[in-house]
């Protein structure tokens, strides 16, 4: 699907409009639903509930990440026509990084069960921190990887179309590659929360990874569909913080109480629904 997206449907760079983004968002959600049906007939009801729960958690956390991506694009003044390419390669990198994180996480928990409590405590801490965070901020200039990269590779001051590197003479990175680097390192930080969150639901690497894949694949289209409505979901981070703390507690008490996946899915879906409805019913007041 990624090859079809970049190689056929989006061979020519263009600004993604709301209608196109909305249709593709629905396509990715439909594909995830279809895959859930495949999992049901292949692995049964339990695995299907785990997949759906993991997908809902990862998708909701991914939506919150869109706020940060929007700030990054605004900070670097990325032309809208080139944002699609940055998000595409950002997703490819995320798929590789998530695979490594998941394999490492599952392996560690299976070998050292006490790591469950470390992950649980991390999620509770992250949720509490997110709850107190009113507005997301980005400070790319403080990014250590970005600063290290700039020490060894010169960067041009202006964009050169959709190119990441140019020769003039010598190899120069363009600001578009810097944006991609910031997006990738930011996603790395996001994975620290999202991977432990889904590991609280299941340790089946197949279910964990596929739910991550479907959530991430729909992220690009969802960004362009929601880019103009980011401020609408101003209560979403409260719901996500509660979800993170909930799954963290689930991991901490897992030795004493094995919470049914259906119950966990109900709690997660309920909290997210309430936070979205609260955002719609009580819109954010515009400052002068």
C-alpha positions as CSV (number, residue, x, y, z in Angstrom):
1,X,0.0,0.0,0.0
2,X,2.9,2.4,0.7
3,X,4.5,1.5,-2.6
4,X,1.1,2.1,-4.4
5,X,0.8,5.4,-2.5
6,X,4.1,6.9,-3.3
7,X,4.8,5.2,-6.7
8,X,1.4,5.5,-8.3
9,X,-1.1,7.8,-6.5
10,X,1.4,10.5,-5.5
11,X,4.2,10.4,-8.0
12,X,3.8,14.1,-8.5
13,X,4.0,16.3,-5.4
14,X,0.8,18.1,-4.6
15,X,-1.0,19.7,-1.7
16,X,-3.3,17.1,-0.2
17,X,-6.8,18.6,0.2
18,X,-9.3,17.7,2.9
19,X,-11.5,15.6,0.8
20,X,-8.7,13.4,-0.5
21,X,-7.2,13.0,3.0
22,X,-10.6,12.2,4.5
23,X,-11.3,9.5,1.9
24,X,-7.8,7.9,2.4
25,X,-8.3,8.0,6.2
26,X,-11.5,6.0,5.8
27,X,-9.7,3.6,3.4
28,X,-7.0,2.9,6.1
29,X,-9.6,2.4,8.8
30,X,-11.5,0.1,6.6
31,X,-8.3,-1.9,5.9
32,X,-7.7,-2.2,9.6
33,X,-11.3,-3.4,10.1
34,X,-10.9,-6.0,7.3
35,X,-7.7,-7.2,8.9
36,X,-9.4,-7.6,12.2
37,X,-11.9,-9.9,10.5
38,X,-9.0,-11.9,9.1
39,X,-7.5,-12.1,12.6
40,X,-10.8,-13.3,13.9
41,X,-11.0,-16.3,11.5
42,X,-7.3,-17.0,11.8
43,X,-6.6,-16.6,15.5
44,X,-10.0,-16.3,17.2
45,X,-12.0,-13.8,19.2
46,X,-9.3,-13.2,21.9
47,X,-6.6,-12.1,19.4
48,X,-9.1,-9.9,17.6
49,X,-10.0,-8.0,20.7
50,X,-6.3,-7.6,21.4
51,X,-5.7,-6.3,17.9
52,X,-8.7,-3.8,18.1
53,X,-7.7,-2.6,21.5
54,X,-4.1,-2.1,20.5
55,X,-5.2,-0.4,17.3
56,X,-7.5,2.1,19.2
57,X,-4.7,2.9,21.7
58,X,-2.1,3.4,19.0
59,X,-4.4,5.4,16.7
60,X,-5.4,7.7,19.5
61,X,-1.8,8.3,20.6
62,X,-0.9,8.9,16.9
63,X,-3.6,11.5,16.6
64,X,-2.1,13.3,19.6
65,X,1.3,13.1,17.8
66,X,-0.2,15.0,14.8
67,X,-0.3,18.2,17.0
68,X,3.5,18.0,17.3
69,X,4.0,17.3,13.6
70,X,1.9,20.4,12.8
71,X,4.1,22.5,15.1
72,X,7.2,21.1,13.4
73,X,6.0,21.9,9.9
74,X,5.0,25.4,11.1
75,X,8.4,25.9,12.8
76,X,10.4,25.1,9.7
77,X,7.8,26.7,7.3
78,X,7.5,23.5,5.2
79,X,5.6,24.1,2.0
80,X,2.3,22.2,2.1
81,X,3.2,20.5,-1.2
82,X,6.2,18.7,0.4
83,X,4.7,17.7,3.7
84,X,3.3,14.5,2.3
85,X,6.8,13.3,1.3
86,X,8.2,14.0,4.8
87,X,5.3,12.1,6.5
88,X,5.7,9.2,4.0
89,X,9.4,8.6,4.8
90,X,8.7,9.4,8.4
91,X,6.2,6.5,8.5
92,X,8.7,4.2,6.8
93,X,11.3,5.0,9.4
94,X,8.7,4.6,12.2
95,X,7.7,1.1,10.9
96,X,11.4,0.0,11.2
97,X,11.9,1.6,14.6
98,X,8.6,0.2,16.1
99,X,9.6,-3.3,14.9
100,X,12.9,-3.1,16.8
101,X,11.2,-1.6,19.9
102,X,8.5,-4.3,19.9
103,X,10.9,-7.2,19.5
104,X,13.1,-5.8,22.3
105,X,10.1,-5.1,24.6
106,X,8.5,-8.5,24.1
107,X,11.9,-10.3,24.5
108,X,12.7,-8.4,27.7
109,X,9.3,-9.0,29.3
110,X,9.4,-12.7,28.5
111,X,12.9,-13.1,29.9
112,X,12.6,-10.6,32.8
113,X,9.0,-10.4,34.0
114,X,9.8,-7.6,36.4
115,X,10.2,-5.2,33.4
116,X,6.4,-5.2,33.3
117,X,6.5,-3.1,36.5
118,X,9.1,-0.7,35.0
119,X,6.9,-0.2,31.9
120,X,3.8,0.2,34.0
121,X,5.5,2.9,36.2
122,X,6.7,4.6,33.0
123,X,3.2,4.8,31.6
124,X,1.7,6.1,34.8
125,X,4.5,8.8,35.0
126,X,4.0,9.7,31.3
127,X,0.2,9.9,31.7
128,X,0.5,12.2,34.8
129,X,3.0,14.4,32.9
130,X,0.7,14.6,29.9
131,X,-2.2,15.5,32.1
132,X,-0.4,18.6,33.4
133,X,0.7,19.6,29.9
134,X,-1.5,22.3,28.5
135,X,0.2,23.0,25.2
136,X,2.6,20.9,23.1
137,X,5.9,22.6,22.3
138,X,8.8,21.9,19.9
139,X,12.4,23.0,20.3
140,X,14.2,21.4,17.3
141,X,17.4,23.4,18.0
142,X,17.8,21.5,21.3
143,X,17.6,18.1,19.5
144,X,21.0,16.4,20.2
145,X,20.8,14.3,17.0
146,X,20.0,17.3,14.9
147,X,22.9,19.3,16.4
148,X,25.3,16.3,15.8
149,X,24.1,16.0,12.2
150,X,24.8,19.6,11.5
151,X,28.3,19.3,12.8
152,X,29.2,16.8,10.0
153,X,26.8,17.7,7.2
154,X,26.3,21.3,5.8
155,X,22.7,22.4,5.4
156,X,21.4,24.8,2.8
157,X,19.4,27.8,4.0
158,X,16.6,27.3,1.5
159,X,14.4,24.4,0.2
160,X,15.2,22.8,-3.1
161,X,11.9,21.3,-4.1
162,X,11.2,18.0,-2.5
163,X,14.9,17.0,-2.5
164,X,16.6,15.9,0.8
165,X,20.2,16.3,-0.5
166,X,21.9,18.3,-3.2
167,X,25.4,18.8,-4.5
168,X,26.7,22.4,-4.9
169,X,29.7,21.2,-5.0
170,X,29.9,18.7,-2.1
171,X,27.0,17.1,-0.4
172,X,24.5,19.4,1.3
173,X,21.4,18.5,3.2
174,X,18.3,20.6,2.6
175,X,15.9,21.9,5.3
176,X,13.5,19.2,4.2
177,X,15.8,16.5,5.4
178,X,16.3,18.3,8.7
179,X,12.5,18.3,9.1
180,X,12.4,14.5,8.4
181,X,15.2,14.0,11.0
182,X,13.2,15.9,13.6
183,X,10.0,14.0,12.8
184,X,11.9,10.6,13.1
185,X,13.5,11.5,16.4
186,X,10.2,12.8,17.7
187,X,8.5,9.6,16.8
188,X,11.2,7.7,18.6
189,X,10.2,9.5,21.8
190,X,6.5,8.7,21.0
191,X,7.3,5.0,20.8
192,X,8.6,5.1,24.4
193,X,5.0,5.6,25.5
194,X,3.0,3.8,22.8
195,X,4.9,0.5,22.7
196,X,4.7,-0.2,26.5
197,X,1.0,0.8,26.3
198,X,0.1,-1.9,23.8
199,X,2.4,-4.5,25.6
200,X,0.0,-4.1,28.5
201,X,-2.7,-5.6,26.3
202,X,-0.7,-8.5,24.7
203,X,2.8,-9.9,24.3
204,X,1.9,-11.5,20.9
205,X,4.5,-9.7,18.7
206,X,2.3,-10.3,15.6
207,X,-0.7,-8.5,17.1
208,X,1.4,-5.7,18.6
209,X,3.2,-4.9,15.4
210,X,0.2,-5.2,13.0
211,X,-1.9,-2.9,15.2
212,X,1.0,-0.4,15.2
213,X,1.4,-0.7,11.4
214,X,-2.3,0.0,10.7
215,X,-2.4,2.9,13.1
216,X,0.8,4.4,11.6
217,X,-0.2,3.9,8.0
218,X,-3.3,6.0,8.4
219,X,-1.4,8.7,10.2
220,X,-0.4,10.7,7.1
221,X,-3.9,10.9,5.7
222,X,-5.3,11.8,9.1
223,X,-2.8,14.6,9.4
224,X,-4.1,16.3,6.3
225,X,-7.7,15.7,7.3
226,X,-7.3,17.1,10.8
227,X,-4.6,19.8,10.2
228,X,-7.2,22.5,10.2
229,X,-9.1,21.2,13.2
230,X,-6.3,20.5,15.7
231,X,-7.5,23.1,18.2
232,X,-10.9,21.5,18.2
233,X,-9.6,18.5,20.2
234,X,-8.3,20.5,23.1
235,X,-9.4,18.0,25.8
236,X,-8.0,15.0,23.9
237,X,-4.6,15.1,25.8
238,X,-6.6,14.6,29.1
239,X,-8.2,11.5,27.8
240,X,-4.9,10.2,26.5
241,X,-3.2,10.8,29.8
242,X,-6.0,8.8,31.6
243,X,-5.6,6.0,29.0
244,X,-1.8,5.9,29.6
245,X,-2.2,5.8,33.4
246,X,-4.9,3.2,33.1
247,X,-2.8,0.8,31.0
248,X,0.1,1.5,33.3
249,X,-1.9,0.5,36.3
250,X,-3.1,-2.6,34.3
251,X,0.6,-3.6,33.9
252,X,1.4,-3.0,37.6
253,X,-1.5,-5.2,38.8
254,X,-1.1,-7.8,36.1
255,X,0.4,-10.3,38.6
256,X,-2.7,-10.1,40.8
257,X,-5.5,-9.4,38.4
258,X,-5.6,-10.3,34.7
259,X,-8.0,-7.7,33.3
260,X,-10.2,-9.0,30.4
261,X,-9.2,-7.4,27.1
262,X,-12.9,-6.5,26.4
263,X,-13.0,-4.5,29.6
264,X,-9.8,-2.7,28.8
265,X,-11.1,-1.9,25.3
266,X,-14.3,-0.5,26.8
267,X,-12.5,1.7,29.2
268,X,-10.1,3.1,26.5
269,X,-12.9,3.7,24.0
270,X,-15.1,5.3,26.6
271,X,-12.4,7.7,27.9
272,X,-11.4,8.8,24.4
273,X,-15.1,9.2,23.4
274,X,-15.8,11.4,26.4
275,X,-12.7,13.6,25.8
276,X,-13.6,14.1,22.1
277,X,-17.3,14.9,23.0
278,X,-16.2,17.3,25.7
279,X,-13.9,19.1,23.2
280,X,-16.8,19.4,20.7
281,X,-19.4,20.5,23.3
282,X,-17.1,22.9,25.1
283,X,-15.0,24.5,22.3
284,X,-11.8,26.3,23.2
285,X,-12.3,30.1,23.8
286,X,-10.3,32.2,21.3
287,X,-7.9,34.6,22.8
288,X,-7.8,38.2,21.5
